[in-house]
């Protein structure tokens, strides 16, 4: 294994993106979705980045990169088309012990960015260790078709069960057994098929009273009966 896979908590962390083109735009939007504070350094911006600046979603320095620009950064991304600038970004980030990714240049990166299948809180990361981004993209497209919206609802359900179960202090072995049994109950087809009465019966059978969808603060539509799940995602009451 060439790279160690990890998910970073970027909430309210300063991330610096050097570059203002289409690639930088994709990186910025991904960082914003992760809750980061983003500073962009570039003489020009795409129209989309300019709108983010106007809405004060990002800060922007309208110039080329300077040595002090990574000061205070938690993470840096180099997305310029100037190799010499990208090399400087890498060297200065390394000197400051700041994780850095230079786009399409693993040799000048301390981490690489995987291809992501994103279904709200469910993230599936795909990496070829920098050997073939094209293959990673093909695998991502395949998984995006296979991982349907029902996974969003299932993950929300599991999260609610976890929130209610862990404070009981049953211990890790017992909790693991319960969650393995719950995941093994084949609940995804029930969510996909909107068979929520049967889903409720399964939950109570595995977890006991107090773990129906209603007890967990979840519902599956408006009004009476088993209606729309909102593209497979269980809703909050």
Secondary structure as the mmCIF struct_conf table of DSSP 4:
data_model
#
loop_
_struct_conf.conf_type_id
_struct_conf.id
_struct_conf.beg_label_comp_id
_struct_conf.beg_label_asym_id
_struct_conf.beg_label_seq_id
_struct_conf.end_label_comp_id
_struct_conf.end_label_asym_id
_struct_conf.end_label_seq_id
BEND BEND1 UNK A 3 UNK A 3
TURN_TY1_P TURN_TY1_P1 UNK A 11 UNK A 12
STRN STRN1 UNK A 14 UNK A 18
BEND BEND2 UNK A 21 UNK A 21
HELX_RH_AL_P HELX_RH_AL_P1 UNK A 22 UNK A 33
TURN_TY1_P TURN_TY1_P2 UNK A 34 UNK A 35
STRN STRN2 UNK A 37 UNK A 41
BEND BEND3 UNK A 43 UNK A 43
HELX_RH_AL_P HELX_RH_AL_P2 UNK A 47 UNK A 54
TURN_TY1_P TURN_TY1_P3 UNK A 55 UNK A 56
BEND BEND4 UNK A 57 UNK A 57
STRN STRN3 UNK A 58 UNK A 61
BEND BEND5 UNK A 63 UNK A 63
HELX_RH_3T_P HELX_RH_3T_P1 UNK A 67 UNK A 70
TURN_TY1_P TURN_TY1_P4 UNK A 71 UNK A 72
BEND BEND6 UNK A 74 UNK A 74
STRN STRN4 UNK A 75 UNK A 78
BEND BEND7 UNK A 81 UNK A 81
HELX_RH_AL_P HELX_RH_AL_P3 UNK A 83 UNK A 95
TURN_TY1_P TURN_TY1_P5 UNK A 96 UNK A 97
STRN STRN5 UNK A 99 UNK A 102
TURN_TY1_P TURN_TY1_P6 UNK A 103 UNK A 104
HELX_RH_3T_P HELX_RH_3T_P2 UNK A 106 UNK A 108
BEND BEND8 UNK A 110 UNK A 111
HELX_LH_PP_P HELX_LH_PP_P1 UNK A 113 UNK A 114
STRN STRN6 UNK A 115 UNK A 119
TURN_TY1_P TURN_TY1_P7 UNK A 120 UNK A 121
STRN STRN7 UNK A 122 UNK A 126
TURN_TY1_P TURN_TY1_P8 UNK A 129 UNK A 130
BEND BEND9 UNK A 131 UNK A 131
HELX_RH_AL_P HELX_RH_AL_P4 UNK A 133 UNK A 146
BEND BEND10 UNK A 147 UNK A 147
TURN_TY1_P TURN_TY1_P9 UNK A 149 UNK A 149
HELX_RH_AL_P HELX_RH_AL_P5 UNK A 150 UNK A 166
TURN_TY1_P TURN_TY1_P10 UNK A 167 UNK A 168
HELX_RH_AL_P HELX_RH_AL_P6 UNK A 172 UNK A 183
TURN_TY1_P TURN_TY1_P11 UNK A 184 UNK A 185
HELX_RH_AL_P HELX_RH_AL_P7 UNK A 188 UNK A 192
TURN_TY1_P TURN_TY1_P12 UNK A 193 UNK A 194
HELX_RH_AL_P HELX_RH_AL_P8 UNK A 196 UNK A 207
TURN_TY1_P TURN_TY1_P13 UNK A 209 UNK A 210
BEND BEND11 UNK A 212 UNK A 212
TURN_TY1_P TURN_TY1_P14 UNK A 213 UNK A 217
STRN STRN8 UNK A 218 UNK A 219
BEND BEND12 UNK A 221 UNK A 226
BEND BEND13 UNK A 230 UNK A 230
TURN_TY1_P TURN_TY1_P15 UNK A 231 UNK A 232
HELX_LH_PP_P HELX_LH_PP_P2 UNK A 233 UNK A 234
STRN STRN9 UNK A 235 UNK A 236
#
